[in-house]
Amino acid sequence: MIETRLTDRFGIDHPVLCAPMALATGGRLAAAVSRAGGLGLIGGAYCDADWIAREFGAAGNTAVGCGFITWRLAETPDLLDDVLARKPAAIFLSFGDPTSFAPRIRAAGIPLICQVQTLADARLAAGAGADVIVAQGAEAGGHGEKRATLTLVPEVADWLAANAPETLLVAAGGIADGRGLAAALMLGADGVLVGSRFWASAESLAAPGMTEAAIAASGDDTIRSTVMDVARGLTWPGRFTARVLKNPVTERWHDDPEGLAAHADAIAADWKKGWDAGDPARANTFVGEAAGLIHDRPPAADILTAMVTKAEALLAGGWKRRVQ
């Protein structure tokens, strides 16, 4: 077993969190990760109260957390109280200022996890009282920003050590196997947040056509873009883009924002039809650069076990055999 401050703080066996991916991390996936010794987080993202309630039901009595897109939660703030009443294992906030929500979360006695994309974000989250900060590199699937995991994580680790030593650090972005877990711990993290690898699991709600496209792809086949947000009519803050698989939609419109805006209604209608059908050629597959490390769709427990087993061997010195 790999014991860290994260496993101690949450009473889990492995320092691995399942990312709260919108419309992919439902109750079954979150619960599967928690039962396997990690911590699963339901992807409450866009604040659909009925969807969240259904997925908490799917998790049963297993301890799971819930994640939100912070700027969207600000539009429906009462939803936070509904979720807090469920006594989640943690609340996960990303893509916005957590300051206004932190007091309610602390008052409920629920751990607050804040995902950040810059050192400035980390400072803000620590000031708001985050128990855990997730430093997310641009390699990650879905929304994020520009910094790379390899440099962002140790920079945040150094700042926390000097300024907020009780705050835990989790690494995210491009982590899909035991090598990534071991590397993150060596960079100063207390654990990892895994998205794309669990997105391609048996319990994930991701459409089979989308996961098949990711399995056939490499990291080279991804792109950071805003096309899919325009297609969905979502007004994301300008600093954030989303990493997805390239497809005819991004090939046509990524470098033509004016044309995209002019044809937004027609593009949106076709994109939605593609999404509903799980068609990766008409709608975008939300997956990170770790696509090149994903070759199957096994149960989440198998993914977690393989990741931890490999990391244990590497941390014990097995890496030396690769250079002899």
N, C-alpha and C positions, 0 to 999 in steps of 0.2 A: 504493500500500500504506500501511496505517496501522501504524507501528512503535511499540511501547510496551515497557515492561519485561516485560510478559507474553509478547509475541512473542519477545523476546530470551531470556527464561528457558527457554521450552519449545521454542524453535526452530521456531515456527509462523509462517505468513504473516499471519494475521489474529487480532486480540485477541478471539476469540469461542470460548467453551466451550459444548458441548452438555450440558445438565443430565442427570444420571444418573437419569432418571425411572423409577420402579418399573414393571416390566412393559411399558414403552413404549420406552425406549432400550436396544434390544438391540444385538448386535454389528454388524448391517448399518448401523444408523443411526449408531452411534458411529464406525464406520470411514468412513462417507461424509463425516461432518463433518471427520474428521482428514485424509482424502485431499483435501478441498477447501481445506485450509489452516488449519482451526481445530483444536480438540482435542475429541474425543468421549469420553464417559465412560459406560460400561455401567451400567445401573441395578440394581446388586446389592441395593439397599434392604433387603428382608426376609430376605436371607441364605439363599436357596435355592441350595445348592451345585451341584445338577445344572443348574439354569437358568443360573447364572453360567458354568459350564464350557461349556455349549452355546453361549452367546452369545460367549464368547471365541473359540470355534471359528469362529463366523460372522464374526468380525472378521478372521480370517486372520492375516496378518503385519503388518497395519496397527497402528501405535502408538495404543493407546487406554488410558484409565484406567478406574477402577471406583469407584463410589460406594456407601456404606452408610448406613443409618439407625443412628446410633451406639448408641442404647439397645438396638436389636435385635442388633447385632453383639456387645454385651456378653453376650448369652445364648449365642452360638456363637463365642467368641473365636478358636478354632483356624482358622476359615475365613479370617481375615486372613492367616495364614501361607500358606495354599493360594494365595490371590490374589497375595501378594507374590512367590511363587515363579514366577509368570507374568511378572514384570518389567513391570508396568503403567506407563503414562506418568505416572500420579499415582494417589493414593488420596484420595477425597473423603469426608469425614465431616460429618454434619449431625444435629441434634436430639439433642444430648447432649454430655457432657464428653469431649473427645478425649484427655485427659491420659494415660490408661492405655495407649492405643494408639500414641501418638506415638513413643516410643522404638523400638519395633519397626519402625515405618515408616522412621524416620531411619536405623536400623542397616542397613536393606535398601537405602539410597540412593535411596529413592523420594520424590518431592515430596509433601508433605501439603497438601491443600486443605481448609479448614474453613469450612463455611457457618454464618453467625451471623444472629440476628434482632434483637440488641440490642447496644449498646455494651459492656455487661458481658460478653456472649458473646465479643465481639471481643478484649477484654482477656484473657479466659481462653484463647482460641485462640492469641493471640500468645505468651502465657506458656508454652504447651505446645510452641511451636516451629513453628507453622504457616508454611509457605512462602507460602501464598496464603490470604487471607480473602475469602470471598464474603459481602457484605452483602445480605441478602435482604429485600425489602420485602413487605408484606402483599398487594400486587397479584398476587403469584405464584400459579400454580396449585398444587394439592396442599398439603402441610402448610407451615405458617409461623406467624407471630405477628401483631403489631399495627402495627409501625412501617412508615411509608411509605418507598419507595425514595428519593424526592426529598430527604428530610432525613436518612435513616439513612446513605446513602453518603458525603456530605461530612462528616458528623460522625465517622464511622469514619476517613475519609481524614485529617482533622485530627489525630485521636488517634494514628494510625499514624505520621504525619510527625513528631510530637513524641516518640514513645516506641518505635517499632519501624520505623524508616524503610526497612529492607531487606525488610519484609514487603509483598508485593504485595496490591492490592485489586481485587476484581472486583465489579461491580454485578449484582443480580438482582432480578426482580420487575417484570413489565409491559413488558419489553424485547422487541420483536418485529420491529423494522425498523431502518433506518439512522438514523432520528431518535432512537430509544432508545439506539443505540450511541454516536452523537455526543454526546447529552446526558450519558450516563454518563461519558464521557471528560472532559467539561467539569466534571463534579462532582468529579473527582479520582480516578476509577477507572482502573486499567490495562487494563481489558477488561470484557467482559460474560459472564454466564451466561444462555443462552437455553433456556427450557423449552418453553412452550406452542407457539411457532412451529415448533420442530423436532418437537414431538409431532404436529403436523399436517403431516407430510411423507410422501413416498412410502415411505420406508424404516422408518417408525415401526411398532411393533407394536400401536399403539392400534387398537381396533375401528373399522371404517369407520362404523358407525352413530353412534359417539361423536364422531368427527371431523366427520361431517356435521352433527350437532347443534351443535357448537361453531362451525362455519362459518356456520350460520344465526343464531347468537346475537350479542349484544353484551355488553360488560363488565357492563352492568346486570343481566344474567341470571345472574350468579354470586353465590355466597354462601359465607361461611366458616361451617363447621358441624362437628359431631362425629357426626352421624347415621350417616355411612357407616362410621365406625370401630366404632361399636356394632354395626352390621349385619354387619361382618366379624369381630367378636370380638377386635378389637385394642385393647390397653390402652395408648394413647398418653399421655405425660405431659400433665397438665392444661393446661399453658400453650399447647399447640399445637392449632390447628384446621386444617381443610383447605378450600381453595377449590375449589368444584365448580360445575357448572351446576345451577341450581334444577330440580327435577322433582317429581312427585307425592310422592315419598318425603320430601324435605326440606320440602315444603309442609305435609305432614301431621304430621311428627314433630319438626321443628327447635325449635319452641316448646313441646314437650310431652315433656321428658326422662323424666318419670315413666312416662308411657304407653309411650314407646319402650322403657324397661327392662322393663316388664311384658309387652310383646309381642315381646321381642327375638328369640326363637327363630324365630317365624313370619316376622318381618321379615327376619331373616338368610337364611332359606331362599329367600325370594322374591328378595331382593337378589342372591344368588349366581346364581340362574337368569338374572336379568336381565344380570348381568355376563358370564356364560358366553355368552349370546346377543348381547352387544354392544348391548343395548337401553337407550337413554338415559332411557327413561321409568320403568324398573324399577330400574336401578342408576345411580349417579352418574358423570357425566363429569368427570374431573379435568382442569380447564383454568383458566387465570387470567383476569384482566380483559383480557388481550390478545386474548381471543376476538373482540372487536370489530375487531381488526386482521387477523384471519385470514380469507381468502376463498377459499383453495384448498389443495390438498395436493400441491405440486410436490416434485421431488427436493431433498434437503437441500442439495446443492451449489448449486442455483439460489437457494435461500433465503439462503444465506451470501453468495453473490456479489452479490445485489441489496442486501442489508443493508450490506455494506462499500462498495459503489459509492455508495449514497445518503449514507452517513456521510462518505465522502471529499469529496463535493461540498459537503455542509453545512459541514464543518470548513474547507474552502477558501474559504468566504465565500458559498456559494450561498444561505444562509439570508436574506441581505439582499434578495434578489429578492422574498421573500414579503411584505416590508413597504414596498416602493416603490410 
